[in-house]
Amino acid sequence: MENMKKKMILGALAILMLLPVHAQIAWKQVEPGVWKGVVGTPEDYSLLDVAAVTPLKESFARLPEVALPALANEIVGSIQDGKTSLRIPLQKKEQLYGFGLNFQTVHQRGKILNLHVDHYGGKDNGRTHAPVPFYISSLGYGVFINSARYLTVYAGSGARKDSPNAPVVKDRNTDKTWTASPYSDAVSILVPAPGAEIYIFAGPTPMDVIRRYNLFCGGGTLPPRWGLGFTQRTQKLYTAEDVEKEADEFERQGYPLDFIGLEPGWQSKAYPCTLEWDEKRYTDPAGFVKTMLDKGIRINLWTNPYISPESEAYKEMYPVSGSHTVWCGIVPDLAGEKGRQLWKDKLEKEHINIGVSGYKIDEVDGYDRYVWPDVATFPSGISAEQMRQTYGLWVQRTTADLYKKRNQRTFGLVRASNGGSSSFPYVIYNDYYSHQDFITALINSGFSGVLWTPEVRGSKSAEEWLRRFQSVVFSPMAMINAWASGTKPWSFPEVAKQVKEYALLRMQMMPYWYTEFARYHFDGIPPFRAINLEPGFNPEQIITSELKTSNLEDNPYLEAIAKEIKDQYMAGEYLLVAPMFAGQTKRTVMLPKGNWYDFYTGKYVGNGERITVSPGLDRIPVFVKDGAIIPFMEATLHAPKAGQKINLEIRHYGKADGAYRLYDDDGETFDYEKGVYSWRNIKVTRDKKGRLHGTISKAEKGKPNSIATVTWKFMTQE
Ligand code: GAL
């Protein structure tokens, strides 16, 4: 009898073990407004560990105090089949943003994504350069899954039979609003591991959510000033003489240039790479780098991490590389200390010690054939899948460390990234080339703690060339990538003058760009971001009549994307940029509530409305908020060096009073982390006669001060 009972209990237990285990999550506050919850047994290897995030603690104090969002207690996790599924509730009117670097839509509700590091293949299916498992809700909270696995996300698709908010059943024969993917009341995420770590970021606003995420990841990156100047990537197979000549040509023609990127050809072998200079094209690498530095131009090196059998590093790296090769090159196991150290030593010895200022680290994303297969193994024991999800993080972290150690800032390019990377000094790029989708990616980068450049390569016409150039000037990295095309800023003589004007505008706006990046660092505010984050923006404003008939019950995805704005964005605190694309002579611009002014003339343009503009080829439409204060400097060909003084021209727009804090530091080192920086208060108010009047606070003694003289320009004439 006893035995029988025992057997029955054991049997019942066995059945229970086969059923998914639903667990209520215990939330632990880890920073103000940031909570961590654990389901099952998460893996040791995670995105945040690889990125080695160190929260910027002191900055959280500047955000409003918040309580754990109520939905946290409704999040459930269950484990079945060695995998964890998470269910995070959604409300009817909620919109979702983020899930990494998407190229075609800003709203993500209703999508099914497989978050997988890859080269973007033309479809927003989760395979992208930075498939960051982080989303932000329009209701003002965010969710991050700290897993280095390929995650499957049902972003409000898939309805449970026991849902209290189930979609309405419809007859496909008779009801036109029938849809294959009806409304769902939750985001479901499948993590292929027996546990997961989840983070909740509170608002109250979606912008606050993003700020907390970026601050949690160490604060956004603060590039050196030169990183915000202009950069040209020269054609492949260039020699030292070709590069020097090109730099001289920029100078002679009066186009700004801060750094040059060398593309394949500087190494003795590429694909796989030796990491060693080609002796014929670069007979004296150290002398070459020095000559360039003397011209005021820094050198950035293209490479991929796969090491050629012809490299001196090959033999030693062999035992600490993966089981599979990439184009016959070995893959350094960067998750292991030894592999990382050997890679660092090589870069340091060959490049950094002779003055190279940064890297473009290519081919760390995928295309599947361009990386190791998922069956590869690595000596560190990290699986091929986890390595694929984190290799971009590793190359950023290791190279960033090398520069940090020298107290020298860098700013470079990378083709893969993931969660936790906000503080890495890298900008993502790719081989895709849709100007429109590049702008949508720029918008989405702001939701994921990454930077993106809509780089200019070639163009079919002078019009396209100028349109692309105008956009890249209002982005994190103003760049021509001429590796294949050999283009120069002046390649289309019909628009060479306009291109120069915009390249110089980039330089004139340096104090603004630099301050906005300081805000990215200290406050977590993305310098380039969606209009959806702008106070005064109301998405309901843009619902067109045909949409009035649809709702989230019918088709969440279609409704969401029909409401979105994916071709205009905010650049810094005050600017709304609305790029023009080749073939367009006019476009509409959605202005959030508040008075907006034309960037070039200071004239009033509208308030909380959709306007149509036809600016002509010479202008990219840019609009400015009422009361904006935008610091300009003279148009120089190189960014100011540490300690160099500039003449400030402070522009004010609109009728409202204005206040701005202008950031300053040496622009080159990490001394700002020790408090060696300053913020100058700029104010514009009206005097008794109603005339605008500007003031700037005095430079603090012993603090960095790059300002020589100040002039004022009140752009909006009454
Ligand atoms: C590509 C990269 C290009 C260029 C090229 C050089 O993979 O995306 O920007 O660097 O390699 O071969």
Residues whose N, C-alpha, C, O or C-beta is under 5 A from the ligand:
A	BS01	GAL	P264 D362 N430 D431 W483
